[in-house]
């Protein structure tokens, strides 16, 4: 990806998402080399799980023809993303900056 809109870390996540979604990640060692330059093992697992979750959710909703949002709302989001990319970047950066270093242990009881 040649875009200057994303950092190397963001580009690696997008690349992984692309190949997980296309079900080609398994045979692409080069993808994992790029991803591992930006993320440690635990982060790769978390990132892959998030990608898989959204793929599952999308396929489930699409297969059952569940309307998620009216197209007018989707179109607003598309327009907003093109019009205000910096606001989106700031939002994602805020999430990243406030992401916990660890999560509390769950009680198996």
MMTF fields as JSON, N, C-alpha, C and O atoms, coordinates in Angstrom:
{
  "mmtfVersion": "1.0.0",
  "mmtfProducer": "UNKNOWN",
  "numBonds": 435,
  "numAtoms": 436,
  "numGroups": 109,
  "numChains": 1,
  "numModels": 1,
  "chainsPerModel": [1],
  "groupsPerChain": [109],
  "chainIdList": ["A"],
  "bondAtomList": [4, 2, 8, 6, 12, 10, 16, 14, 20, 18, 24, 22, 28, 26, 32, 30, 36, 34, 40, 38, 44, 42, 48, 46, 52, 50, 56, 54, 60, 58, 64, 62, 68, 66, 72, 70, 76, 74, 80, 78, 84, 82, 88, 86, 92, 90, 96, 94, 100, 98, 104, 102, 108, 106, 112, 110, 116, 114, 120, 118, 124, 122, 128, 126, 132, 130, 136, 134, 140, 138, 144, 142, 148, 146, 152, 150, 156, 154, 160, 158, 164, 162, 168, 166, 172, 170, 176, 174, 180, 178, 184, 182, 188, 186, 192, 190, 196, 194, 200, 198, 204, 202, 208, 206, 212, 210, 216, 214, 220, 218, 224, 222, 228, 226, 232, 230, 236, 234, 240, 238, 244, 242, 248, 246, 252, 250, 256, 254, 260, 258, 264, 262, 268, 266, 272, 270, 276, 274, 280, 278, 284, 282, 288, 286, 292, 290, 296, 294, 300, 298, 304, 302, 308, 306, 312, 310, 316, 314, 320, 318, 324, 322, 328, 326, 332, 330, 336, 334, 340, 338, 344, 342, 348, 346, 352, 350, 356, 354, 360, 358, 364, 362, 368, 366, 372, 370, 376, 374, 380, 378, 384, 382, 388, 386, 392, 390, 396, 394, 400, 398, 404, 402, 408, 406, 412, 410, 416, 414, 420, 418, 424, 422, 428, 426, 432, 430],
  "bondOrderList": [1, 1, 1, 1, 1, 1, 1, 1, 1, 1, 1, 1, 1, 1, 1, 1, 1, 1, 1, 1, 1, 1, 1, 1, 1, 1, 1, 1, 1, 1, 1, 1, 1, 1, 1, 1, 1, 1, 1, 1, 1, 1, 1, 1, 1, 1, 1, 1, 1, 1, 1, 1, 1, 1, 1, 1, 1, 1, 1, 1, 1, 1, 1, 1, 1, 1, 1, 1, 1, 1, 1, 1, 1, 1, 1, 1, 1, 1, 1, 1, 1, 1, 1, 1, 1, 1, 1, 1, 1, 1, 1, 1, 1, 1, 1, 1, 1, 1, 1, 1, 1, 1, 1, 1, 1, 1, 1, 1],
  "groupList": [{"groupName": "UNK", "atomNameList": ["N", "CA", "C", "O"], "elementList": ["N", "C", "C", "O"], "formalChargeList": [0, 0, 0, 0], "bondAtomList": [1, 0, 2, 1, 3, 2], "bondOrderList": [1, 1, 2], "singleLetterCode": "X", "chemCompType": "L-PEPTIDE LINKING"}],
  "groupTypeList": [0, 0, 0, 0, 0, 0, 0, 0, 0, 0, 0, 0, 0, 0, 0, 0, 0, 0, 0, 0, 0, 0, 0, 0, 0, 0, 0, 0, 0, 0, 0, 0, 0, 0, 0, 0, 0, 0, 0, 0, 0, 0, 0, 0, 0, 0, 0, 0, 0, 0, 0, 0, 0, 0, 0, 0, 0, 0, 0, 0, 0, 0, 0, 0, 0, 0, 0, 0, 0, 0, 0, 0, 0, 0, 0, 0, 0, 0, 0, 0, 0, 0, 0, 0, 0, 0, 0, 0, 0, 0, 0, 0, 0, 0, 0, 0, 0, 0, 0, 0, 0, 0, 0, 0, 0, 0, 0, 0, 0],
  "groupIdList": [1, 2, 3, 4, 5, 6, 7, 8, 9, 10, 11, 12, 13, 14, 15, 16, 17, 18, 19, 20, 21, 22, 23, 24, 25, 26, 27, 28, 29, 30, 31, 32, 33, 34, 35, 36, 37, 38, 39, 40, 41, 42, 43, 44, 45, 46, 47, 48, 49, 50, 51, 52, 53, 54, 55, 56, 57, 58, 59, 60, 61, 62, 63, 64, 65, 66, 67, 68, 69, 70, 71, 72, 73, 74, 75, 76, 77, 78, 79, 80, 81, 82, 83, 84, 85, 86, 87, 88, 89, 90, 91, 92, 93, 94, 95, 96, 97, 98, 99, 100, 101, 102, 103, 104, 105, 106, 107, 108, 109],
  "secStructList": [7, 7, 7, 1, 1, 1, 7, 2, 2, 2, 2, 2, 2, 2, 2, 2, 2, 2, 2, 2, 2, 6, 6, 7, 4, 4, 4, 7, 2, 2, 2, 2, 2, 2, 2, 2, 2, 2, 1, 7, 2, 2, 2, 2, 2, 2, 2, 2, 2, 2, 2, 2, 2, 2, 2, 2, 2, 2, 2, 2, 2, 2, 2, 6, 6, 7, 7, 7, 1, 7, 2, 2, 2, 2, 2, 2, 2, 2, 2, 2, 2, 2, 2, 7, 2, 2, 2, 2, 2, 2, 2, 2, 2, 2, 2, 2, 2, 6, 7, 7, 1, 1, 7, 7, 7, 7, 7, 7, 7],
  "xCoordList": [0.856, 0.0, 0.907, 1.788, 0.689, 1.542, 0.988, 1.617, -0.144, -0.794, 0.021, 0.596, 0.057, 0.707, -0.302, 0.044, -1.548, -2.577, -2.42, -2.958, -1.679, -1.561, -0.106, 0.802, 0.093, 1.429, 1.786, 0.93, 3.033, 3.454, 2.677, 2.32, 2.42, 1.661, 0.224, -0.293, -0.408, -1.771, -1.809, -2.724, -0.823, -0.76, -0.602, -1.188, 0.178, 0.359, -0.96, -1.289, -1.712, -3.014, -3.986, -4.724, -3.992, -4.873, -4.492, -5.357, -3.194, -2.711, -3.162, -3.647, -3.002, -3.444, -4.956, -5.426, -5.708, -7.166, -7.561, -8.475, -6.874, -7.163, -6.964, -7.821, -5.835, -5.525, -6.312, -6.626, -6.635, -7.506, -8.886, -9.487, -9.38, -10.703, -10.767, -11.768, -9.71, -9.675, -9.283, -9.256, -8.983, -8.57, -7.273, -7.099, -6.372, -5.08, -3.916, -2.759, -4.214, -3.148, -2.278, -1.068, -2.887, -2.175, -0.977, 0.078, -1.127, -0.041, 0.845, 1.675, 0.679, 1.435, 2.372, 2.067, 3.509, 4.503, 4.985, 5.326, 5.012, 5.447, 4.527, 4.984, 3.248, 2.299, 2.644, 2.689, 2.886, 3.198, 4.555, 4.743, 5.491, 6.772, 6.54, 7.097, 5.721, 5.413, 4.674, 5.003, 3.683, 2.888, 3.761, 3.631, 4.654, 5.511, 6.572, 7.171, 6.811, 7.713, 7.057, 7.738, 5.72, 4.969, 4.288, 3.991, 4.033, 3.271, 3.995, 4.621, 3.909, 4.464, 3.469, 2.36, 3.857, 3.012, 1.62, 0.622, 1.552, 0.252, -0.63, -1.833, -0.041, -0.812, -1.32, -2.431, -0.512, -0.932, -2.139, -3.083, -2.103, -3.236, -4.484, -5.553, -4.359, -5.509, -6.042, -7.252, -5.14, -5.529, -6.248, -7.277, -5.712, -6.334, -7.709, -8.652, -7.821, -9.121, -10.14, -11.289, -9.749, -10.665, -11.09, -12.262, -10.151, -10.462, -11.449, -12.435, -11.176, -12.062, -13.456, -14.462, -13.507, -14.809, -15.637, -16.813, -15.022, -15.773, -16.137, -17.199, -15.272, -15.627, -16.829, -17.756, -16.818, -17.932, -19.209, -20.246, -19.127, -20.297, -20.845, -22.054, -19.972, -20.41, -21.079, -22.124, -20.483, -21.058, -22.397, -23.328, -22.5, -23.739, -24.857, -25.934, -24.595, -25.597, -25.958, -27.132, -24.94, -25.211, -26.008, -26.951, -25.642, -26.317, -27.787, -28.628, -28.087, -29.472, -30.216, -31.371, -29.515, -30.101, -30.641, -31.712, -29.882, -30.269, -29.844, -28.658, -30.781, -30.38, -29.621, -30.103, -28.457, -27.64, -28.0, -28.292, -27.975, -28.324, -28.915, -28.565, -29.797, -30.299, -29.141, -28.184, -29.226, -28.149, -27.865, -26.728, -28.863, -28.609, -27.596, -26.755, -27.672, -26.71, -25.333, -24.322, -25.293, -24.02, -23.37, -22.166, -24.168, -23.644, -23.081, -22.069, -23.732, -23.221, -21.856, -20.948, -21.721, -20.449, -19.362, -18.243, -19.69, -18.718, -18.27, -17.08, -19.228, -18.908, -18.066, -17.094, -18.437, -17.703, -16.266, -15.345, -16.074, -14.721, -13.851, -12.661, -14.449, -13.679, -13.46, -12.423, -14.439, -14.391, -13.554, -12.879, -13.592, -12.925, -11.953, -12.066, -10.996, -10.088, -9.279, -8.947, -8.958, -8.168, -8.966, -8.406, -10.268, -11.102, -11.143, -11.095, -11.23, -11.239, -9.899, -9.858, -8.813, -7.474, -7.343, -6.809, -7.823, -7.757, -8.572, -8.14, -9.748, -10.601, -9.882, -9.836, -9.328, -8.62, -7.371, -7.025, -6.699, -5.517, -5.902, -5.184, -7.031, -7.518, -7.795, -7.445, -8.423, -8.667, -7.342, -7.169, -6.423, -5.113, -4.364, -3.783, -4.377, -3.666, -4.238, -3.522, -5.511, -6.17, -6.413, -7.089, -5.864, -6.021, -5.26, -4.094, -5.891, -5.221, -4.018, -4.019, -3.012, -1.828, -2.173, -1.59, -3.127, -3.57, -5.028, -5.569, -5.636, -7.018, -7.11, -6.28, -8.096, -8.219, -8.443, -9.08, -7.91, -8.135, -9.609, -10.238, -10.144, -11.537, -11.614, -10.73, -12.666, -12.874, -13.622, -14.754, -13.021, -13.68, -14.9, -15.599, -15.167, -16.306, -17.605, -18.661],
  "yCoordList": [-1.162, 0.0, 1.23, 1.36, 2.106, 3.279, 4.548, 5.602, 4.477, 5.653, 6.246, 5.522, 7.551, 8.241, 8.533, 9.146, 8.093, 8.33, 7.423, 7.717, 6.312, 5.339, 5.143, 5.259, 4.845, 4.518, 3.097, 2.364, 2.717, 1.351, 0.339, -0.731, 0.67, -0.216, -0.403, -1.52, 0.703, 0.635, -0.148, -0.94, 0.073, -0.65, -2.151, -2.955, -2.524, -3.944, -4.56, -5.679, -3.844, -4.338, -4.482, -5.465, -3.523, -3.582, -4.764, -5.477, -4.957, -6.081, -7.407, -8.287, -7.544, -8.775, -8.948, -10.041, -7.888, -7.961, -8.407, -9.212, -7.883, -8.254, -9.754, -10.424, -10.27, -11.676, -12.635, -13.745, -12.234, -13.073, -13.133, -14.204, -12.003, -11.936, -12.745, -13.407, -12.695, -13.443, -14.911, -15.696, -15.268, -16.622, -17.022, -18.172, -16.056, -16.315, -16.128, -16.3, -15.78, -15.506, -16.734, -16.613, -17.902, -19.153, -19.369, -19.813, -19.067, -19.331, -18.119, -18.153, -17.045, -15.819, -15.507, -14.662, -16.185, -15.915, -14.471, -13.89, -13.89, -12.508, -11.553, -10.548, -11.861, -11.019, -11.043, -9.994, -12.22, -12.324, -11.691, -11.182, -11.719, -11.031, -9.526, -8.886, -8.972, -7.54, -7.207, -6.229, -8.016, -7.778, -7.876, -7.064, -8.875, -9.058, -7.976, -7.85, -7.202, -6.049, -4.95, -4.138, -4.936, -3.873, -4.322, -3.49, -5.621, -6.143, -7.33, -8.119, -7.456, -8.643, -9.798, -9.613, -10.983, -12.176, -11.997, -12.351, -11.454, -11.283, -10.309, -10.531, -9.25, -8.278, -8.891, -8.59, -9.748, -10.405, -11.299, -11.339, -12.011, -12.866, -12.008, -12.333, -10.917, -10.044, -9.416, -9.354, -8.961, -8.34, -9.357, -9.044, -10.557, -11.6, -11.96, -12.159, -12.042, -12.351, -11.262, -11.572, -10.021, -8.917, -8.977, -8.772, -9.253, -9.368, -10.51, -10.36, -11.645, -12.813, -12.522, -12.919, -11.837, -11.491, -10.665, -10.952, -9.645, -8.785, -9.526, -9.28, -10.429, -11.26, -12.143, -12.248, -12.777, -13.622, -12.799, -13.198, -11.658, -10.806, -10.364, -10.408, -9.946, -9.512, -10.644, -10.446, -11.817, -12.954, -13.373, -13.702, -13.363, -13.729, -12.766, -13.191, -11.491, -10.462, -10.483, -10.399, -10.595, -10.628, -11.869, -11.775, -13.026, -14.282, -14.272, -14.812, -13.66, -13.61, -12.36, -12.129, -11.561, -10.333, -9.423, -8.828, -9.334, -8.475, -7.046, -6.788, -6.133, -4.753, -4.164, -4.179, -3.658, -3.081, -1.616, -1.168, -0.89, 0.526, 0.877, 0.263, 1.848, 2.294, 2.817, 3.384, 2.63, 3.069, 4.554, 4.979, 5.349, 6.786, 7.013, 7.907, 6.203, 6.323, 5.845, 6.451, 4.767, 4.251, 5.292, 5.532, 5.906, 6.937, 8.123, 8.702, 8.488, 9.578, 9.217, 10.048, 7.976, 7.521, 7.538, 7.981, 7.055, 7.061, 8.484, 8.751, 9.385, 10.786, 11.37, 12.082, 11.069, 11.577, 11.083, 11.843, 9.808, 9.237, 9.925, 10.143, 10.266, 10.959, 12.427, 13.007, 13.014, 14.443, 14.741, 15.769, 13.842, 14.117, 13.009, 12.466, 12.661, 11.559, 11.853, 10.93, 13.112, 13.437, 13.184, 12.73, 13.473, 13.198, 11.697, 11.275, 10.903, 9.452, 8.984, 8.154, 9.506, 9.153, 9.528, 8.745, 10.711, 11.136, 10.211, 9.857, 9.821, 8.901, 7.567, 7.054, 7.016, 5.74, 5.876, 4.958, 7.021, 7.245, 7.315, 6.797, 7.952, 8.025, 6.627, 6.313, 5.798, 4.419, 3.717, 3.059, 3.858, 3.208, 3.712, 2.92, 5.013, 5.598, 5.15, 5.1, 4.829, 4.46, 2.959, 2.513, 2.19, 0.74, 0.211, 0.56, -0.618, -1.1, -1.987, -2.724, -1.9, -2.747, -4.202, -5.108, -4.416, -5.781, -5.73, -4.671, -6.884, -6.988, -7.813, -8.693, -7.544, -8.311, -9.796, -10.168, -10.61, -12.043, -12.322, -11.699, -13.248, -13.61, -14.724, -15.577, -14.707, -15.736, -16.885, -16.697, -18.08, -19.197, -19.751, -20.609, -19.289, -19.816, -19.334, -19.684],
  "zCoordList": [0.0, 0.0, 0.0, 0.849, -0.934, -1.096, -0.45, -0.545, 0.186, 0.753, 1.899, 2.712, 1.947, 3.066, 4.182, 5.191, 3.995, 5.0, 6.214, 7.282, 6.057, 7.132, 7.526, 6.703, 8.794, 9.286, 8.844, 8.348, 9.021, 8.687, 9.519, 9.025, 10.762, 11.656, 11.154, 11.125, 10.762, 10.23, 8.919, 8.69, 8.067, 6.797, 7.027, 6.303, 8.02, 8.338, 8.794, 8.4, 9.613, 10.088, 8.925, 8.85, 8.031, 6.859, 5.966, 5.459, 5.783, 4.976, 5.58, 4.869, 6.881, 7.546, 7.392, 7.079, 7.609, 7.477, 6.072, 5.899, 5.091, 3.713, 3.496, 2.92, 3.959, 3.704, 4.59, 4.161, 5.804, 6.633, 5.984, 5.898, 5.535, 4.914, 3.629, 3.359, 2.842, 1.581, 1.791, 0.843, 3.032, 3.387, 2.681, 2.278, 2.542, 1.905, 2.87, 2.488, 4.104, 5.076, 5.322, 5.511, 5.32, 5.627, 4.708, 5.161, 3.447, 2.505, 2.233, 1.324, 3.013, 2.766, 3.922, 4.763, 3.966, 5.005, 4.955, 5.986, 3.754, 3.622, 4.376, 4.921, 4.409, 5.144, 6.625, 7.269, 7.167, 8.592, 8.927, 10.032, 7.991, 8.22, 8.36, 9.252, 7.483, 7.528, 8.825, 9.496, 9.172, 10.374, 11.623, 12.539, 11.661, 12.843, 12.996, 14.064, 11.959, 12.092, 12.926, 13.553, 12.924, 13.596, 14.879, 15.736, 15.035, 16.175, 16.795, 16.088, 18.118, 18.767, 18.652, 18.15, 19.113, 18.951, 19.548, 18.92, 20.752, 21.41, 20.626, 20.489, 20.122, 19.345, 18.039, 17.602, 17.417, 16.179, 16.455, 15.667, 17.573, 17.944, 18.16, 17.643, 18.918, 19.185, 17.895, 17.678, 17.061, 15.798, 14.911, 14.312, 14.828, 14.01, 14.554, 13.789, 15.878, 16.475, 16.158, 15.843, 16.235, 15.917, 14.45, 14.132, 13.572, 12.144, 11.922, 11.2, 12.546, 12.395, 12.951, 12.362, 14.075, 14.656, 13.677, 13.453, 13.098, 12.183, 10.903, 10.331, 10.445, 9.289, 9.612, 8.809, 10.783, 11.197, 11.272, 10.743, 11.927, 12.08, 10.721, 10.495, 9.829, 8.504, 7.734, 7.115, 7.774, 7.035, 7.633, 6.898, 8.939, 9.614, 9.214, 8.795, 9.346, 9.044, 7.554, 7.191, 6.701, 5.262, 4.872, 4.086, 5.409, 5.051, 5.431, 4.712, 6.555, 7.013, 6.548, 6.905, 5.739, 5.18, 6.283, 6.157, 7.347, 8.473, 8.138, 7.933, 8.08, 7.786, 8.969, 10.102, 8.697, 9.754, 9.934, 11.043, 8.857, 8.871, 7.514, 6.506, 7.483, 6.182, 5.325, 5.854, 4.025, 3.136, 3.269, 3.065, 3.604, 3.776, 4.885, 4.787, 5.946, 7.048, 6.615, 6.969, 5.857, 5.344, 4.444, 4.531, 3.582, 2.688, 3.472, 3.078, 4.578, 5.423, 5.988, 6.03, 6.419, 6.985, 5.915, 6.171, 4.714, 3.619, 3.319, 3.147, 3.258, 2.976, 4.1, 3.85, 5.325, 6.475, 6.478, 6.774, 6.149, 6.143, 5.107, 5.33, 3.975, 2.942, 3.292, 2.968, 3.949, 4.254, 5.491, 5.551, 6.486, 7.75, 8.15, 9.249, 7.28, 7.641, 8.903, 9.647, 9.154, 10.344, 11.621, 12.618, 11.601, 12.773, 13.053, 14.209, 12.003, 12.176, 12.728, 13.636, 12.191, 12.685, 14.163, 14.949, 14.553, 15.952, 16.843, 17.94, 16.372, 17.133, 17.349, 18.468, 16.28, 16.395, 17.268, 18.011, 17.176, 18.008, 19.478, 20.333, 19.779, 21.157, 21.703, 22.841, 20.886, 21.31, 21.57, 22.596, 20.648, 20.792, 22.023, 22.766, 22.236, 23.38, 24.717, 25.717, 24.737, 25.987, 26.12, 27.047, 25.198, 25.249, 26.462, 26.65, 27.283, 28.498, 28.173, 27.187, 29.008, 28.853, 29.11, 28.514, 30.004, 30.29, 30.714, 31.033, 30.709, 31.087, 32.368, 32.594, 33.198, 34.454, 34.161, 33.176, 35.032, 34.91, 35.151, 36.006, 34.404, 34.624, 35.646, 35.724, 36.419, 37.441, 36.787, 36.339, 36.718, 36.036, 36.773, 36.233, 37.978, 38.741, 38.2, 38.727]
}
